[in-house]
Amino acid sequence: MYSIKKRLQDGELVLGTIISEVRNPNIAYMLMQSGFDFFILDNEHGSYNPETISDIIAAARGAGISVIVRIPEISRESILKPLDAGASGLLVPMVNTVEEAREVIRHAKYPETGSRGAAIRRPHNLYARVNAADYLKQANENTFIAVQAETTQALENIDEIASVEGVDCIFVGPFDLSISLGIPGQINHPDEVDAIGKVAEACQRHGKTAGILMFDQELLLKWIREGFRFAVYSSDISMLADAASNAVKELRNS
């Protein structure tokens, strides 16, 4: 279930979406059948408890689709629990400084890279008996960590953040970034485009993956062509609400 990190290291494009309202674990099978490579379980804006997160991750592992959990804050518990539950990795919002990026790695990686607490026989290794030293090394190598650049402060520190060992991806949060830039919602504004480009350049300099979320397919394709390989399209809310709205309009107007 760590295949997305290997695929990104090989330069492949991986496509996902965000889930923040649906709680039935079978959503994992629906997204797998739709062709997504992964989905982000949003516990920043969503209101999932640890038990629900664990249930959805378990279903996703059975379905063969990777789960990235977006945590609500940088803290030991927020980082440890989804990884112990078997998440392929984490998406960490509002990482504005190199110190915050290092704190994420400290909690997410086992020694000597970090100080993650070890509970070896857990869902993350399918409850198998393992050689501890080998497993900790493997988990450190395979766990995918993406940090979000979504403020002007993050842009000012983007080179330092991108240089942190253990950070695999810098992920642009376009809407929050537009607010920080003083152009709320104008995600195709020249200032926003320039800011996103700076993130892409920092990723290229430091060998990191560039990631982004877009709700518009054409805009997402634009950034994929610019080298963004961790690509997130839309969300459960938007796909359901927009599909329903369009169908109702067509039916009423027919």
N, C-alpha and C positions, 0 to 999 in steps of 0.2 A: 504493500500500500504506500510505499515511498517512491513510486515510479516517476511522479511528476518532477522530482528534483533531478533524477538522472536524465530524464528527457530534456529538461531545460539546460542542463550542462552540455547536452549534445546539440543544443541550438534549436530544438524543436519548439513549435508553438503548442501551448496547452490552453484550452478554452474552458472557462467555468462560468458560474453564475453565483448570485448571493441568495441565501435563504434566511429570512428573519422572522417569518410569521408561521409557516407551516411546521407543525410539530409531529406529524405522523412519520415514523422512521421510513416508511415505504417511499417517501419522496426520493430517497437515494436510488431506488430502482427506476423510478420515472426519469430522473435526470440521466442515469446511465443509458437507458434505452433511447434517450434523445440525442445521445452522442457527446455529452459533456465529459471532459476528462476529470473534472473535480468540481466541488462546490464549496463556497465559503459559508460556514455556519456563523451567522452574525450575532454575537453576544455583546456587541457594543450598543447597537440600537435595538436589537431584539431582547427578549426577556426570558431566555432559556435558563433552566436550572441545571446543575451538574448531571442529574439523573437523565434528563431529556437529551442532553448533549451526548452522554454515554450511549444511550439507546440508538440515536441517529448514527453515531460513528460505527457502532456494531453492525447496523444494517448496511451501511456503506461499504464496510470491509467485505461483507457477504456479497454485495452487488458488484464489487470490483471497481468502485469509483473512490477517488481520494477525497478526504475532507480536510479543509483548512479552517480552523476556528479563529474568528476575529474576537479577541479578548476585550473586555471593557476597560482595562487599565494595566499598567505595568506593576505587577505584584507577584509574589511567589505563588500564591494559591491560584490566581488567574492563569498563570503560565503552566504550572505543574499538572493540574487536574485534566485538562483536555489532552495533554501529551500522554499521561498515564492511561487515559481512556482509549488511546490508539489513534489520535488525530495524526495525519501525515505532517502537519506543521501548524504554524500560527501566523496570523496577520495581526500586527500590533499598531493600533491607531496613534496619531499625534506623537510620533517620535521626532522631537525637535532638536535634540542635542546628541553629541557623541556619547555623553555619559548615560543618557537614557538608552541608547542602542546597546551599550555595554551591559547595562543592567538586565536587559532582555536576555542577552546571551548567558549571563551569569545564572539566571534561573532556568534557562531552557536546555543547557548543555551539562552533561556530566563532567566531573573532573577528568582531565586537568583543564579543559577548556572553560568549564563553568563550575557551578556548585549545586546542580540539580540533585534533589534528594532521590535516592534509588529505592524503588520497590520493583524488584526484577520480575516477579511472576505476576504479571498484571495483563490487562487486555492488550497493551501495546506490544507485547511479544506473544500474544495468544496463549498465555499461561504456560509456556513451554519451560522446561528445564534448560538452562543455558549456562555457558561459561561466562561468568560475570565480566571479566576483563574484555573478552571478545565482543560481548553484547554491548557494553557501554561505548566502546569505540565505534561499533557499527551504528548505534543509535545516534551518536554525535554526528557521524558522517551523513546519515540519511534524513534527519529531521530538518524540515524546510522552514526557514524563518524569513518572513517578509515584514518590513517596517514601512509605515506609511509616511510619506512626505506630503503634508497638506497645509503648511503654513509658510509664511515668508521667513520665519525663523529657521525652519527646516531647510529652506533653500539656501540660506546664508551658511548653513553648516553641512551642506549636502556632501561635500568631498570627505569630510571627517566621518560622517555617518556611513558613507559607502565604503570606507576603508576598514570598518570593524570586521574582524575575523568572526565568522559564524553567521553573519547577515548574508542571506542569499539573494534577496530581492528588495529593491526600493519600489514601493507601490504608490502611485499617485492617487490621492483622493481629490478628484477634480472639483467637486462642488465646494468642499471646505476650503480648498486652495483658492477658488475664485472669491470666496468671502474674504479670506485673508488678504487678497490682492486688491480688495475694494471694488470688485466687479461681480457681485453676487449672481450666480447662475449663468454667467457668460463664459461657458467652458470653451468656446471657440474664439474668444477675444484674443487679439495679438499678444497681450501681456500674459494671458494664461498659456497660450501656445509656446511662447518663449520660455516660461517657467517650466513647463513639462519637458521641453527640449533640454533644459539644463539638467534635469534629473536623468534623462536618457544619456547625456554626455558623461555624467559622473559614473553611471553604471558601466558604461563602456570603458572608462579609464581604470576602474577598479575591478573589472571582471564580474560584475553583478548582473542579475537579471532585472530588466525593467518591466514593471507591471502597471496596469491601469484598469479602471472600471469606466465603461461608457454604456449609456442606455440607448444610444443611437448606433445602428450597425455601421453606417458610413463613417462616422467619427472613429469608431473602434478600428475599422479597417485602415483608416488613415494612420493610426498609431502603430498598428501591426506592421504596416509597410515601413514605418520609421524604426522598427527593431524591437518593439515591445512584444515579449514572448509569453508573459504571464497575463493573459487577456481575460477580463471578466465582463460578460455581457448581461446587463439587466438584473432582475431580481424576481423572486416569487411574486411579490406584490405587483410589480409592473407587468410581468407577463400575463398574469391572471386577469388583472383589472383591465389592461389594454385590449387583450383578446376578447374579453366579454363585452367591453364597450363597443369595439368595432363590429362585432357580430350583431349586437342589438341595433346599432345604427343602420346596418345594411338590411336587416330584417324589417325594420320599421319603414325604411325608405323604398323597399321593393314594391 
